[in-house]
């Protein structure tokens, strides 16, 4: 039985904590999507850039800085989440994001805008992982699974909001994101800190990232956990390339909108479903196994999908998302002790995001020989599936693991992994 569940005498404070965590991740996903949905208008209005090629090049450049910001923010704020507390970090992170988001509306300098996007990425980088840590330290497993699913569900809604409203007025949408962040920052003064974290012995060293890699066993553990999220990272990297090799009618803008719509709806279904599957079988690995088997079937089929089944196919792509990050973060959270939990969760999240850069390079190489693209993609998919199945085979079930243990300096001990 899991210990360390929060005992709250005031149910309103409990409810407020969950609501504010979900709103925070809504804003996080919103920001991940809003720039992609509005960058053409941003560059035209703020920087007077109108050439399509120049716009695309600048978008890729700024997106790279944003991704690097996510990596830096996840590393720094993940460590600080173990050193000074989960609630303090998710408050200061969203404040940093809010300031950067609002200033972005008023700048006409490309270097400054790029820097502000870097800050935005850094500010929201720890939102999902640290919120998931807090939820799983506050609640018994059954309820933690439900609220972690709700957390990601709200994030998807944020992405959908940005997708459909970003083209209306990018200035209004940026201000909405920034001002919402300020409101959440002040409201988060009322959220609960983890009792598990508060009960840590002051003599225990907290947030030392070297403990993640101080032995071969710990390096392998980190690698296995990272491998479990790789299918999702590959999916979101390549799915916008698939339409190029499909027999579809219509302009790319409408095709991508259909793709995103189906993907997000599939995400919502997957996120809801994973909660029931996990709590029924009491084993996170069951969902991961089902997901990777579906991944191996759905991902290679893109060249055979006709026009009238394109939306259905995007729904299946969405089923491969949503639930997997939700389940994965719970496996990660329960794989490390309280003094290293935030650091490990955010490091793994950061390295997962960085893998997207590697997949960009791989896909760019595959595109050099478009006639062999499908065959080569199948090889990559088969490799990913093999690695994930191996990692899953080596991962023990930690559904009912005790959250109240620490990682020791001499030897990192975890009875669940």
C-alpha positions in Angstrom: 0.0 0.0 0.0 1.3 3.4 -0.9 2.1 5.6 2.1 2.5 9.4 2.3 -0.9 10.4 1.0 -1.9 13.8 2.1 -4.3 14.2 5.0 -6.2 17.4 4.3 -8.8 18.6 6.8 -10.0 21.3 4.4 -11.3 19.6 1.2 -11.4 23.0 -0.6 -7.6 23.3 -0.3 -7.2 19.9 -1.8 -9.5 20.7 -4.7 -7.8 24.0 -5.3 -4.4 22.3 -5.5 -5.6 20.0 -8.2 -7.4 22.7 -10.1 -4.4 25.0 -10.1 -2.0 22.2 -11.2 -4.4 21.4 -14.1 -4.7 25.1 -15.2 -0.9 25.4 -15.1 -0.5 22.6 -17.5 -3.3 23.9 -19.7 -1.1 27.1 -20.0 2.0 25.0 -20.6 0.5 23.1 -23.6 -1.1 26.3 -24.8 2.3 27.9 -25.0 3.8 24.8 -26.8 1.1 25.2 -29.5 0.5 29.0 -29.8 3.7 29.9 -31.4 3.4 27.2 -34.1 -0.2 28.4 -34.7 0.6 32.1 -35.1 4.3 32.5 -36.0 3.5 33.7 -39.6 1.5 36.6 -38.3 4.0 37.3 -35.5 6.8 37.7 -38.0 4.8 39.8 -40.4 3.4 42.2 -37.7 6.4 42.5 -35.4 9.4 42.1 -37.7 7.9 42.9 -41.2 9.1 39.6 -42.7 7.0 38.4 -45.6 9.0 35.9 -47.6 7.8 32.3 -46.9 11.3 30.8 -46.9 12.7 33.4 -44.5 9.7 33.0 -42.2 10.2 29.2 -42.1 13.9 29.5 -41.4 13.3 32.0 -38.6 10.6 29.7 -37.1 12.9 26.7 -37.0 15.7 28.8 -35.4 13.5 30.3 -32.7 11.9 26.9 -32.1 15.4 25.4 -31.5 16.1 28.1 -28.9 12.7 27.4 -27.3 13.5 23.7 -27.1 16.9 24.5 -25.5 15.1 26.7 -23.0 12.9 23.7 -22.1 15.9 21.6 -21.5 17.7 24.2 -19.4 14.5 25.0 -17.4 13.7 21.4 -16.7 17.3 20.7 -15.5 17.5 23.8 -13.2 14.0 23.9 -11.9 13.9 20.1 -11.5 16.9 20.3 -9.2 15.4 23.2 -7.3 12.2 21.3 -6.9 14.1 18.8 -4.8 16.0 21.4 -2.9 13.4 24.0 -1.9 10.1 22.3 -2.7 7.7 21.4 -5.4 5.2 24.2 -4.9 7.8 26.9 -4.8 9.2 25.8 -8.1 5.9 25.6 -10.0 5.0 29.1 -8.7 8.3 30.8 -9.8 8.4 28.9 -13.1 5.0 30.2 -14.2 5.9 33.7 -13.1 8.9 33.6 -15.3 6.9 32.4 -18.3 4.2 35.1 -17.7 6.7 37.9 -17.8 8.3 36.6 -21.0 5.0 36.0 -22.7 3.7 39.5 -22.2 7.0 41.2 -23.2 6.9 39.1 -26.4 3.9 41.1 -27.6 5.7 44.4 -27.5 9.1 43.7 -28.8 10.2 44.4 -32.4 13.7 42.9 -32.0 14.2 39.4 -33.3 17.1 38.6 -30.9 15.0 39.8 -27.9 11.9 37.9 -29.1 14.1 34.8 -29.5 15.5 35.3 -25.9 11.9 35.7 -24.6 10.9 32.4 -26.3 13.9 30.7 -24.6 12.7 32.1 -21.2 9.1 31.0 -21.9 10.4 27.5 -22.6 12.5 27.5 -19.5 9.6 28.8 -17.4 7.2 26.1 -18.3 9.7 23.3 -18.6 9.2 21.8 -15.2 5.4 22.2 -15.1 4.3 18.7 -16.2 7.0 16.7 -14.4 6.9 18.6 -11.1 3.1 18.8 -11.0 3.1 15.0 -11.6 5.5 14.5 -8.7 3.4 16.6 -6.4 0.2 14.7 -7.4 1.7 11.3 -6.8 3.2 12.4 -3.5 -0.1 13.9 -2.3 -2.5 11.1 -3.3 -2.9 7.3 -3.1 -2.1 5.6 -6.4 -5.7 5.1 -7.6 -6.5 8.8 -7.2 -3.0 9.9 -8.4 -3.5 8.1 -11.6 -6.9 9.8 -12.1 -5.5 13.3 -11.5 -2.4 12.8 -13.5 -4.7 11.8 -16.4 -6.8 14.9 -15.7 -3.6 17.0 -15.7 -2.6 15.8 -19.2 -6.2 16.1 -20.4 -6.2 19.8 -19.5 -2.9 20.2 -21.3 -4.4 18.8 -24.5 -7.3 21.3 -24.1 -4.8 24.0 -23.9 -3.2 22.9 -27.2 -6.6 22.7 -28.9 -7.4 26.2 -27.6 -4.2 27.6 -29.1 -4.7 25.8 -32.4 -8.1 27.2 -33.1 -7.8 30.7 -31.6 -4.2 31.5 -32.4 -5.1 32.8 -35.9 -7.6 35.3 -34.6 -5.3 37.7 -32.8 -1.9 36.5 -31.8 -1.4 39.5 -29.6 -4.6 38.8 -27.6 -3.7 35.1 -27.3 -0.2 35.9 -26.0 -1.6 38.4 -23.5 -4.2 35.8 -22.5 -1.4 33.2 -21.8 0.7 35.7 -19.9 -2.0 37.2 -17.8 -3.4 33.7 -17.0 0.0 32.8 -15.8 0.1 35.7 -13.4 -3.3 34.8 -12.0 -2.1 31.2 -11.4 1.1 32.4 -9.8 -0.8 34.4 -7.1 -3.4 31.7 -6.7 -0.7 29.0 -6.1 0.2 30.6 -2.8 -2.7 28.4 -1.5 -1.7 25.0 -2.9 -0.4 22.2 -0.7 3.2 21.1 -0.4 4.0 17.4 -0.4 4.0 15.9 3.0 6.5 13.4 1.8 8.9 16.2 0.8 8.3 18.1 4.1 9.1 15.0 6.1 12.5 14.6 4.5 15.4 14.6 7.0 17.4 17.8 6.6 20.6 15.8 6.6 19.6 14.0 3.4 21.2 15.6 0.3 18.6 16.7 -2.2 18.6 17.3 -5.9 22.0 16.0 -6.8 21.9 15.1 -10.5 25.1 13.2 -10.3 23.2 10.5 -8.4 21.4 9.7 -11.6 24.6 8.6 -13.3 27.0 7.5 -10.5 26.8 3.8 -11.4 26.3 1.6 -14.4 23.0 0.3 -12.8 21.7 3.9 -12.5 22.7 4.8 -16.0 20.9 1.8 -17.3 17.8 2.6 -15.2 17.8 6.2 -16.6 18.2 4.9 -20.1 15.4 2.3 -19.8 13.0 5.0 -18.5 14.0 7.4 -21.2 13.4 4.7 -23.9 9.8 4.2 -22.8 8.8 7.8 -23.9 10.8 7.6 -27.2 7.8 6.4 -29.3 5.8 9.5 -28.4 8.7 11.8 -29.3 9.2 10.1 -32.6 5.5 10.3 -33.3 5.2 14.0 -32.7 8.3 14.6 -34.8 7.3 12.6 -37.9 3.5 12.9 -38.1 3.7 16.3 -39.9 5.9 14.6 -42.5 3.5 11.8 -43.2 1.0 13.8 -45.3 3.7 14.5 -47.9 3.7 10.8 -48.7 0.0 10.2 -48.6 -2.5 10.6 -51.4 -4.4 13.6 -50.0 -6.3 16.4 -51.7 -6.2 20.0 -50.3 -3.6 22.5 -49.2 -1.2 21.8 -46.4 -2.8 24.2 -44.0 -6.2 22.3 -44.1 -4.4 19.0 -44.0 -2.4 20.0 -40.9 -5.5 21.3 -39.2 -7.3 18.0 -39.8 -4.2 16.2 -38.5 -4.0 18.2 -35.3 -7.8 17.9 -34.7 -7.7 14.1 -35.0 -4.5 13.8 -33.1 -5.8 15.9 -30.1 -9.2 14.0 -30.0 -7.3 10.8 -30.0 -5.1 12.2 -27.2 -8.1 12.9 -25.1 -9.5 9.4 -25.6 -6.2 7.8 -24.8 -5.7 9.9 -21.7 -9.1 9.0 -20.3 -8.7 5.3 -21.2 -5.3 4.9 -19.6 -6.7 5.8 -16.2 -9.2 2.9 -16.3 -6.7 0.4 -17.7 -4.1 1.2 -15.1 -6.4 1.1 -12.1 -8.0 -2.1 -13.4 -4.8 -4.1 -13.9 -2.8 -2.1 -11.3 0.2 -2.2 -13.6 1.5 0.7 -15.6 3.3 -1.7 -18.0 0.1 -3.1 -19.4 -0.8 0.2 -21.0 2.7 0.8 -22.3 2.8 -2.6 -23.9 -0.6 -2.1 -25.5 0.5 1.3 -26.7 3.8 0.1 -28.3 1.9 -2.8 -30.0 -0.5 -0.3 -31.5 2.4 1.9 -32.4 4.0 -1.0 -34.4 0.8 -1.5 -36.3 -0.4 2.1 -37.0 2.9 3.9 -37.7 3.9 2.0 -40.9 0.5 2.3 -42.5 0.6 5.9 -43.5 1.2 5.4 -47.3 -1.8 3.0 -47.5 -4.4 5.5 -46.0 -6.9 6.8 -48.5 -8.3 10.3 -48.4 -11.6 9.3 -46.8 -9.9 7.5 -43.9 -7.3 10.2 -43.2 -9.2 11.6 -40.2 -9.7 8.2 -38.8 -5.9 7.6 -39.1 -5.1 10.8 -37.3 -7.4 9.6 -34.4 -5.3 6.4 -34.2 -2.1 8.6 -34.1 -3.7 10.5 -31.3 -4.3 7.2 -29.4 -0.5 6.7 -29.4 -0.1 10.0 -27.6 -2.0 11.3 -24.6 -2.0 8.2 -22.4 1.7 7.3 -22.9 3.2 10.5 -21.4 0.6 10.2 -18.6 1.6 6.7 -17.7 5.3 7.2 -18.3 5.6 10.1 -15.9 4.0 8.0 -13.1 6.5 5.2 -13.7 9.3 7.7 -13.5 8.0 9.5 -10.4 7.9 6.2 -8.5 11.3 5.0 -9.7 13.3 7.6 -7.6 13.5 8.6 -4.0 11.9 11.8 -2.6 15.2 13.6 -2.5 15.8 13.0 -6.2 12.3 12.6 -7.6 11.9 16.1 -9.1 15.4 16.1 -10.5 15.0 12.7 -12.1 11.6 13.4 -13.5 12.6 16.7 -15.1 15.9 15.4 -16.4 14.1 12.5 -18.1 11.5 14.9 -19.5 14.2 17.2 -20.8 16.2 14.4 -22.5 12.9 13.1 -24.0 12.3 16.5 -25.5 15.9 16.7 -26.8 15.4 13.3 -28.6 13.1 15.3 -30.9 16.3 17.0 -32.3 17.8 13.6 -33.0 14.7 12.4 -34.8 14.7 15.7 -36.8 18.2 14.8 -38.0 17.2 11.2 -38.8 14.0 12.2 -40.7 15.9 14.9 -42.6 18.4 12.2 -43.7 15.6 9.8 -44.7 14.0 12.6 -46.8 17.1 12.7 -49.0 15.9 9.5 -50.6 12.1 9.9 -50.8 11.7 6.7 -52.9 12.9 4.7 -49.9 11.3 6.8 -47.2 8.6 4.3 -46.2 11.0 1.3 -46.1 13.5 3.3 -44.0 10.8 4.6 -41.6 9.7 1.0 -41.0 13.3 0.1 -40.0 13.3 3.0 -37.5 9.9 2.0 -36.1 11.1 -1.7 -35.7 14.2 -0.5 -33.9 12.2 1.7 -31.6 9.7 -1.1 -30.8 12.5 -3.5 -30.1 14.3 -1.1 -27.7 11.0 -0.2 -25.9 10.0 -3.9 -25.4 13.5 -4.6 -24.0 13.2 -1.6 -21.6 9.7 -2.6 -20.6 10.8 -6.2 -19.9 13.5 -4.8 -17.6 11.1 -2.5 -15.8 9.3 -3.9 -12.7 5.7 -3.0 -11.8 5.8 0.0 -9.3 2.1 0.7 -9.2 1.9 0.2 -5.4 5.4 1.4 -4.6 6.1 3.2 -1.4 6.9 6.9 -2.1 8.6 7.5 1.2 12.2 6.5 0.6 15.4 8.4 -0.3 18.3 7.9 -2.6 21.6 7.4 -0.7 24.9 8.9 -1.6 26.8 5.6 -1.5 24.4 3.6 -3.6 21.1 4.5 -5.2 18.6 2.0 -4.0 15.2 1.5 -5.4 13.4 -1.7 -4.7 10.9 -1.1 -7.5 13.3 -0.8 -10.4 
